């Protein structure tokens, strides 16, 4: 098997007609250049160069071999450029795991516009409640709702959304509207979770923090289902702003106790290897970060 470095040395000698100049161009000492040419000639079983103390000339066999070297090295350079271009232009498959609350409300439209922007990228998107599990199973990136802490994964914050108190107008026509946080437990409160037990809502304004304890009328571990329950006039719930924008604009929901908010909700893109993130994956993360932040804002 011929050594690629030997071919490069030989080609440079023919081009410069000097072992010394070839070594200087390649950053090699003259002794290394001479040794590599001798090895190449031995492997080929022919003499490629006539060497004297004053000059270096190519033999007939050497001239023939030089033509093939130029072609081969040219093909390799083309391959190198192709790989560099591939690394700089997003292309290939990206496998992304998405929580249901994000996929149904936010990410779906963004994935479509991302594919329009990058026609050489293909997506495999799976909606799941175990996005991190799919990431560990070989997916490129997983989206998650924070706070998130896992020393084995890299987390890039995509954005933050405020969370407020919301209810349906029809509910308040029947039950009245709470005038302060102390009155909240007297109403039907709907909570996120999986266990039927007393719940706590940490709420805050710009100057005050309180904790509201209550027994929930409904406990639900899916924010979309919780939103539908609120729209169906079952009671009041804390929900992320992005999930309620359209309903607020259409009058399907109203904000309860404006100025009081639940803790913010953060969204993250998770991946396993920060050094080995392909440009197609990085482009998707950057795109989601750019597009999600205004979408997550409180403004309708």
LUMVO-220747 format. One record per atom (N, C-alpha, C): x, y, z. Coordinates in steps of 0.02 Angstrom, whole numbers, padded with zeros to 5 digits, always signed. Layout:
N
XYZ
...
END
This chain:
300
+00043-00060+00000
+00000+00000+00000
+00044+00062+00000
+00033+00105-00048
+00072+00166-00053
+00050+00216+00000
+00099+00255+00023
+00086+00306+00074
+00067+00372+00039
+00011+00402+00060
-00011+00464+00030
+00041+00519+00038
+00073+00520+00096
+00125+00570+00108
+00183+00564+00059
+00201+00502+00041
+00255+00491-00007
+00235+00519-00076
+00172+00510-00095
+00149+00537-00159
+00152+00613-00160
+00134+00644-00104
+00137+00717-00100
+00210+00741-00104
+00255+00706-00071
+00326+00724-00074
+00352+00718-00146
+00337+00662-00179
+00360+00652-00247
+00333+00706-00294
+00269+00721-00289
+00239+00772-00332
+00271+00840-00321
+00285+00856-00258
+00315+00921-00244
+00386+00925-00270
+00423+00870-00268
+00491+00869-00296
+00490+00882-00371
+00444+00848-00406
+00439+00858-00478
+00421+00930-00494
+00376+00959-00454
+00355+01028-00467
+00411+01078-00454
+00450+01067-00402
+00503+01115-00384
+00571+01097-00411
+00579+01034-00435
+00643+01008-00462
+00698+01013-00410
+00679+01003-00346
+00728+01008-00292
+00702+00973-00230
+00745+00932-00199
+00727+00900-00136
+00722+00952-00081
+00769+01000-00083
+00770+01052-00031
+00707+01095-00034
+00689+01119-00094
+00630+01161-00101
+00566+01123-00085
+00565+01060-00104
+00506+01019-00088
+00498+01012-00012
+00554+01000+00022
+00552+00995+00095
+00529+01059+00127
+00553+01116+00101
+00533+01181+00129
+00458+01193+00119
+00433+01175+00060
+00362+01185+00046
+00318+01142+00090
+00342+01082+00107
+00303+01035+00147
+00319+01038+00221
+00369+01077+00239
+00389+01081+00309
+00425+01019+00333
+00464+00988+00288
+00501+00927+00305
+00576+00938+00294
+00618+00907+00336
+00690+00910+00324
+00708+00871+00260
+00764+00891+00230
+00785+00859+00167
+00796+00785+00176
+00821+00764+00234
+00834+00693+00246
+00769+00653+00244
+00715+00681+00271
+00650+00647+00269
+00623+00642+00198
+00632+00695+00160
+00610+00695+00090
+00646+00640+00051
+00713+00636+00060
+00753+00586+00025
+00732+00515+00046
+00719+00505+00110
+00700+00439+00134
+00632+00418+00107
+00586+00465+00102
+00520+00449+00077
+00521+00432+00002
+00562+00467-00036
+00567+00451-00107
+00598+00382-00117
+00649+00367-00078
+00680+00300-00083
+00630+00246-00067
+00588+00257-00016
+00538+00208+00003
+00486+00200-00052
+00465+00255-00083
+00416+00252-00137
+00444+00214-00197
+00506+00227-00215
+00537+00191-00271
+00543+00117-00256
+00559+00101-00194
+00565+00030-00175
+00498-00004-00179
+00445+00029-00156
+00378-00001-00158
+00354-00010-00230
+00372+00036-00275
+00350+00032-00345
+00395-00013-00386
+00457-00021-00364
+00505-00062-00401
+00533-00027-00462
+00530+00039-00464
+00557+00078-00520
+00593+00139-00493
+00636+00168-00535
+00669+00231-00517
+00627+00289-00543
+00609+00333-00499
+00567+00390-00518
+00606+00453-00534
+00664+00461-00501
+00703+00522-00507
+00776+00506-00521
+00808+00551-00561
+00880+00552-00566
+00905+00605-00518
+00945+00585-00470
+00969+00632-00420
+01045+00640-00426
+01066+00703-00425
+01138+00718-00423
+01148+00773-00372
+01209+00792-00362
+01223+00844-00312
+01196+00911-00334
+01183+00920-00399
+01163+00986-00424
+01090+00989-00446
+01061+00932-00464
+00993+00935-00492
+00954+00871-00479
+00889+00876-00488
+00843+00820-00485
+00800+00821-00547
+00799+00767-00584
+00757+00763-00644
+00714+00700-00639
+00658+00701-00673
+00611+00645-00670
+00627+00596-00726
+00623+00532-00711
+00632+00479-00761
+00569+00471-00802
+00573+00430-00854
+00514+00417-00896
+00459+00385-00854
+00479+00336-00812
+00429+00304-00768
+00402+00355-00718
+00447+00398-00694
+00426+00449-00646
+00377+00498-00676
+00387+00517-00740
+00341+00564-00772
+00272+00533-00779
+00270+00469-00798
+00206+00434-00803
+00170+00431-00736
+00209+00413-00685
+00180+00406-00618
+00157+00474-00591
+00193+00528-00610
+00176+00595-00588
+00106+00615-00612
+00089+00596-00674
+00023+00611-00701
-00032+00579-00658
-00021+00516-00639
-00070+00482-00597
-00073+00512-00527
-00015+00534-00502
-00014+00566-00436
-00056+00630-00437
-00048+00670-00489
-00086+00732-00493
-00161+00718-00493
-00182+00667-00532
-00253+00651-00535
-00278+00627-00466
-00239+00583-00436
-00260+00554-00371
-00263+00607-00317
-00211+00649-00313
-00211+00702-00263
-00266+00752-00275
-00281+00765-00340
-00336+00810-00356
-00403+00783-00333
-00413+00718-00343
-00475+00686-00320
-00481+00690-00244
-00426+00678-00210
-00426+00681-00137
-00441+00752-00112
-00412+00802-00146
-00427+00871-00127
-00501+00888-00139
-00528+00862-00194
-00599+00873-00207
-00642+00840-00152
-00621+00780-00131
-00657+00747-00077
-00653+00785-00012
-00594+00813+00002
-00586+00852+00063
-00630+00914+00062
-00632+00948+00004
-00675+01007-00002
-00749+00989+00005
-00767+00932-00023
-00837+00910-00018
-00857+00898+00054
-00811+00867+00093
-00826+00855+00163
-00830+00920+00202
-00785+00967+00186
-00787+01032+00220
-00852+01069+00205
-00873+01066+00141
-00936+01098+00123
-00995+01064+00158
-00991+00998+00164
-01044+00961+00197
-01049+00980+00270
-00991+00993+00301
-00990+01012+00371
-01018+01082+00381
-01013+01125+00330
-01035+01194+00336
-01107+01204+00313
-01134+01158+00274
-01203+01164+00250
-01245+01110+00283
-01299+01130+00318
-01341+01079+00350
-01370+01030+00300
-01359+00966+00311
-01387+00914+00269
-01388+00849+00308
-01432+00804+00289
-01436+00740+00323
-01497+00736+00369
-01498+00685+00411
-01556+00671+00454
-01544+00697+00524
-01595+00730+00552
-01594+00750+00623
-01653+00715+00657
-01637+00679+00710
-01689+00645+00749
-01701+00685+00813
-01763+00709+00822
-01779+00753+00878
-01838+00724+00917
-01831+00723+00983
-01884+00700+01028
-01915+00762+01061
-01982+00764+01061
-02018+00825+01081
-02072+00807+01132
-02075+00842+01189
-02131+00832+01235
-02197+00853+01202
-02251+00821+01222
-02316+00834+01191
-02335+00908+01196
-02323+00939+01253
-02346+01008+01263
-02311+01055+01214
-02249+01040+01196
-02214+01082+01148
-02231+01064+01076
-02236+01000+01063
-02248+00978+00994
-02315+01002+00968
-02367+00997+01008
-02434+01014+00985
-02444+01089+00978
-02411+01128+01021
-02425+01200+01023
-02373+01244+00990
-02310+01222+00990
-02256+01266+00969
-02213+01239+00913
-02187+01178+00923
-02133+01154+00881
-02155+01133+00811
-02216+01106+00805
-02238+01081+00740
-02231+01131+00684
-02260+01192+00690
-02253+01242+00637
-02181+01262+00624
-02140+01263+00677
-02070+01284+00669
-02031+01231+00630
-02046+01168+00641
-02010+01115+00604
-02025+01120+00529
-02086+01137+00512
-02104+01144+00442
-02065+01201+00409
-02061+01258+00444
-02024+01315+00416
-01949+01301+00415
-01924+01262+00463
-01852+01244+00462
-01836+01202+00401
-01879+01155+00385
-01867+01113+00326
-01871+01154+00261
-01913+01204+00260
-01915+01249+00201
-01849+01286+00194
-01820+01305+00251
-01758+01344+00250
-01698+01301+00232
-01699+01237+00252
-01642+01192+00240
-01667+01130+00201
-01670+01135+00135
-01698+01081+00095
-01659+01016+00096
-01595+01019+00117
-01554+00958+00118
-01558+00921+00185
-01599+00946+00231
-01607+00914+00296
-01672+00875+00297
-01670+00816+00327
-01730+00776+00339
-01739+00768+00414
-01800+00766+00437
-01815+00762+00508
-01853+00699+00525
-01834+00670+00582
-01874+00618+00614
-01894+00646+00682
-01958+00664+00690
-01981+00694+00752
-02030+00647+00786
-02019+00636+00850
-02062+00592+00890
-02086+00630+00951
-02152+00632+00960
-02180+00663+01020
-02185+00611+01075
-02160+00628+01133
-02154+00580+01187
-02150+00615+01254
-02169+00579+01306
-02159+00605+01374
-02091+00584+01402
-02052+00548+01362
-01986+00526+01383
-01934+00548+01331
-01931+00613+01319
-01885+00639+01269
-01812+00623+01286
-01795+00627+01350
-01727+00613+01371
-01710+00540+01359
-01759+00496+01370
-01747+00425+01357
-01731+00411+01284
-01766+00445+01238
-01751+00437+01167
-01682+00466+01150
-01663+00519+01184
-01597+00547+01172
-01543+00497+01190
-01552+00464+01246
-01504+00413+01267
-01505+00352+01221
-01561+00344+01185
-01567+00287+01139
-01540+00302+01070
-01513+00362+01060
-01481+00377+00996
-01509+00436+00958
-01559+00471+00985
-01584+00530+00951
-01532+00586+00955
-01534+00632+00908
-01485+00686+00905
-01498+00740+00957
-01561+00757+00968
-01578+00811+01013
-01646+00797+01044
-01654+00817+01106
-01719+00810+01141
-01737+00877+01171
-01800+00895+01166
-01824+00956+01198
-01853+00938+01266
-01844+00982+01314
-01867+00968+01382
-01891+01032+01415
-01937+01023+01462
-01962+01078+01502
-01923+01078+01567
-01894+01136+01584
-01852+01141+01642
-01891+01156+01706
-01854+01164+01762
-01781+01162+01767
-01754+01092+01753
-01692+01092+01724
-01662+01028+01704
-01591+01025+01729
-01574+00968+01759
-01506+00958+01784
-01486+00886+01771
-01437+00877+01727
-01410+00811+01712
-01338+00820+01689
-01291+00800+01730
-01221+00813+01716
-01196+00777+01654
-01233+00726+01631
-01211+00688+01573
-01235+00718+01507
-01280+00766+01510
-01308+00796+01450
-01292+00871+01448
-01290+00898+01388
-01280+00969+01378
-01348+01001+01365
-01363+01054+01402
-01428+01088+01396
-01418+01158+01368
-01454+01174+01315
-01454+01241+01286
-01523+01270+01297
-01527+01327+01332
-01592+01356+01346
-01620+01387+01282
-01680+01365+01263
-01713+01391+01204
-01754+01454+01219
-01779+01458+01279
-01820+01515+01297
-01855+01505+01363
-01889+01558+01385
-01926+01558+01448
-01995+01588+01436
-02045+01558+01466
-02113+01586+01462
-02139+01599+01532
-02175+01653+01538
-02207+01668+01602
-02270+01625+01609
-02289+01614+01671
-02349+01574+01686
-02396+01615+01728
-02460+01614+01711
-02509+01653+01748
-02569+01610+01768
-02618+01643+01797
-02680+01611+01818
-02734+01626+01765
-02769+01572+01744
-02818+01581+01690
-02882+01543+01706
-02937+01569+01680
-03002+01537+01685
-03046+01557+01627
-03103+01524+01620
-03150+01538+01566
-03202+01588+01590
-03223+01635+01546
-03274+01685+01566
-03338+01653+01593
-03359+01597+01563
-03420+01565+01586
-03415+01541+01658
-03355+01518+01678
-03345+01495+01747
-03355+01553+01795
-03327+01611+01778
-03331+01668+01824
-03401+01699+01825
-03439+01689+01771
-03509+01712+01773
-03548+01672+01824
-03531+01609+01834
-03566+01567+01883
-03537+01574+01953
-03470+01579+01958
-03437+01575+02023
-03412+01641+02050
-03411+01692+02006
-03380+01755+02027
-03305+01754+02014
-03273+01811+02022
-03201+01817+02009
-03164+01829+02074
-03110+01791+02088
-03071+01804+02149
-03040+01874+02147
-03041+01907+02204
-03016+01975+02208
-02944+01978+02233
-02922+01924+02265
-02853+01922+02289
-02832+01849+02297
-02769+01837+02310
-02743+01769+02314
-02772+01730+02372
-02793+01764+02425
-02821+01730+02483
-02886+01694+02464
-02923+01721+02417
-02987+01692+02397
-02980+01632+02350
-02922+01621+02322
-02914+01568+02272
-02937+01499+02295
-02920+01476+02356
-02940+01408+02377
-03016+01399+02380
-03055+01453+02379
-03127+01447+02380
-03155+01428+02311
-03113+01432+02261
-03134+01417+02193
-03110+01347+02173
-03133+01324+02115
-03111+01259+02088
-03043+01269+02056
-02992+01241+02086
-02924+01249+02060
-02900+01184+02029
-02869+01189+01972
-02846+01131+01933
-02770+01131+01933
-02740+01073+01946
-02668+01070+01957
-02634+01022+01909
-02570+01034+01898
-02528+00988+01861
-02498+00937+01909
-02491+00875+01886
-02462+00823+01928
-02492+00755+01912
-02476+00707+01956
-02501+00639+01946
-02531+00610+02010
-02531+00649+02064
-02553+00623+02129
-02610+00666+02156
-02662+00634+02182
-02718+00669+02212
-02701+00686+02284
-02676+00746+02294
-02658+00768+02361
-02661+00845+02362
-02655+00874+02420
-02655+00947+02425
-02596+00975+02385
-02609+01029+02351
-02560+01060+02307
-02538+01128+02335
-02482+01150+02310
-02457+01217+02328
-02440+01255+02264
-02466+01316+02260
-02448+01360+02205
-02403+01415+02233
-02340+01418+02214
-02299+01477+02231
-02316+01533+02181
-02341+01588+02207
-02360+01644+02164
-02321+01706+02185
-02313+01752+02137
-02276+01813+02153
-02299+01871+02111
-02288+01931+02138
-02294+01993+02100
-02224+02023+02098
-02219+02084+02077
-02154+02117+02075
-02127+02129+02145
-02171+02130+02195
-02149+02148+02263
-02169+02097+02316
-02206+02045+02298
-02234+02000+02349
-02230+01927+02325
-02219+01881+02372
-02219+01810+02358
-02264+01775+02409
-02307+01729+02385
-02351+01692+02429
-02354+01620+02405
-02380+01576+02448
-02394+01507+02430
-02468+01493+02444
-02502+01471+02393
-02574+01455+02399
-02581+01380+02405
-02610+01355+02460
-02622+01284+02469
-02695+01269+02455
-02708+01212+02422
-02776+01196+02402
-02782+01122+02387
-02844+01098+02387
-02860+01030+02364
-02888+01036+02293
-02853+01009+02244
-02873+01020+02174
-02936+00983+02154
-02975+01016+02112
-03034+00983+02083
-03012+00933+02030
-02957+00948+01996
-02931+00905+01943
-02855+00906+01946
-02825+00847+01940
-02752+00841+01934
-02737+00810+01866
-02692+00842+01829
-02679+00820+01760
-02605+00830+01745
-02574+00781+01713
-02502+00787+01698
-02488+00812+01627
-02540+00834+01592
-02531+00860+01524
-02559+00931+01520
-02517+00978+01500
-02538+01048+01500
-02593+01062+01449
-02591+01027+01393
-02644+01037+01344
-02712+01014+01370
-02713+00956+01404
-02776+00933+01434
-02799+00981+01489
-02751+01007+01527
-02768+01055+01579
-02799+01118+01549
-02770+01141+01495
-02798+01200+01460
-02869+01187+01436
-02880+01128+01408
-02948+01111+01385
-02997+01109+01443
-02974+01085+01501
-03017+01083+01560
-03035+01154+01582
-02988+01199+01579
-03001+01269+01597
-03050+01300+01546
-03039+01287+01483
-03085+01313+01431
-03155+01285+01440
-03160+01224+01468
-03225+01193+01478
-03259+01216+01542
-03231+01268+01573
-03261+01301+01631
-03260+01258+01694
-03208+01216+01700
-03202+01175+01761
-03170+01213+01818
-03131+01266+01804
-03100+01302+01858
-03041+01344+01834
-02996+01358+01882
-02938+01401+01871
-02875+01359+01872
-02827+01376+01829
-02763+01340+01828
-02707+01388+01812
-02647+01369+01833
-02587+01405+01812
-02563+01373+01746
-02553+01414+01696
-02534+01390+01630
-02480+01435+01600
-02438+01408+01556
-02388+01450+01523
-02421+01498+01474
-02392+01557+01468
-02422+01610+01427
-02431+01589+01355
-02381+01554+01327
-02385+01537+01256
-02445+01492+01241
-02465+01452+01291
-02520+01405+01280
-02588+01440+01279
-02590+01501+01307
-02654+01535+01315
-02662+01595+01269
-02612+01611+01229
-02614+01671+01187
-02676+01674+01144
-02687+01622+01105
-02743+01622+01058
-02810+01625+01095
-02815+01588+01150
-02877+01588+01189
-02891+01656+01219
-02839+01691+01242
-02848+01758+01269
-02871+01806+01214
-02841+01801+01156
-02859+01845+01100
-02931+01834+01078
-02954+01771+01082
-03022+01754+01059
-03074+01760+01114
-03052+01777+01175
-03099+01783+01230
-03120+01718+01261
-03086+01663+01244
-03102+01598+01273
-03077+01592+01344
-03023+01627+01360
-02995+01628+01427
-02983+01700+01448
-02981+01711+01513
-02962+01776+01541
-02910+01765+01594
-02869+01816+01605
-02818+01813+01657
-02850+01826+01724
-02830+01788+01774
-02855+01795+01842
-02801+01830+01884
-02822+01880+01923
-02776+01917+01966
-02715+01941+01926
-02726+01985+01877
-02670+02011+01838
-02616+02040+01883
-02554+02025+01867
-02498+02046+01909
-02470+01990+01950
-02512+01940+01965
-02489+01880+02000
-02468+01827+01949
-02411+01797+01961
-02385+01747+01914
-02359+01686+01952
-02361+01629+01918
-02327+01568+01942
-02255+01570+01917
-02211+01525+01942
-02141+01525+01919
-02136+01517+01843
-02086+01550+01815
-02075+01544+01743
-02060+01472+01723
-02073+01456+01661
-02059+01389+01634
-02004+01396+01580
-01950+01358+01588
-01895+01360+01540
-01896+01299+01495
-01872+01310+01433
-01869+01256+01384
-01797+01247+01361
-01777+01184+01354
-01707+01168+01338
-01703+01120+01279
-01648+01127+01242
-01628+01076+01194
-01571+01037+01225
-01577+00972+01227
-01528+00929+01259
-01492+00886+01207
-01427+00880+01215
-01389+00834+01172
-01331+00806+01213
-01300+00754+01187
-01253+00716+01227
-01181+00740+01222
-01159+00760+01163
-01088+00775+01151
-01081+00845+01124
-01056+00893+01166
-01050+00962+01142
-00999+00971+01087
-00949+00927+01083
-00896+00935+01033
-00915+00904+00966
-00960+00855+00969
-00976+00819+00907
-01045+00835+00879
-01071+00895+00891
-01137+00913+00866
-01132+00930+00792
-01164+00892+00748
-01161+00907+00676
-01194+00974+00661
-01174+01004+00606
-01201+01070+00588
-01276+01067+00578
-01303+01010+00555
-01375+01005+00544
-01413+01009+00611
-01383+00979+00664
-01415+00982+00730
-01407+01051+00760
-01348+01080+00754
-01336+01147+00781
-01381+01197+00746
-01391+01190+00680
-01435+01236+00644
-01506+01232+00669
-01530+01171+00685
-01598+01164+00711
-01604+01196+00780
-01555+01185+00823
-01556+01216+00890
-01556+01292+00885
-01512+01319+00843
-01509+01392+00834
-01574+01419+00806
-01604+01383+00760
-01667+01405+00730
-01723+01406+00782
-01728+01353+00821
-01780+01350+00873
-01770+01405+00924
-01708+01418+00943
-01694+01471+00991
-01717+01538+00965
-01701+01552+00902
-01719+01616+00871
-01795+01625+00867
-01830+01572+00847
-01902+01577+00835
-01944+01569+00898
-01920+01531+00946
-01960+01518+01006
-01964+01578+01052
-01911+01615+01059
-01910+01667+01111
-01966+01718+01102
-01978+01745+01043
-02036+01791+01037
-02103+01755+01045
-02106+01692+01024
-02168+01653+01030
-02186+01640+01102
-02136+01632+01145
-02147+01616+01215
-02166+01677+01257
-02161+01736+01228
-02173+01797+01267
-02247+01802+01286
-02260+01846+01334
-02328+01855+01360
-02372+01894+01310
-02340+01933+01266
-02379+01977+01222
-02423+01936+01175
-02484+01958+01166
-02531+01924+01121
-02520+01950+01050
END
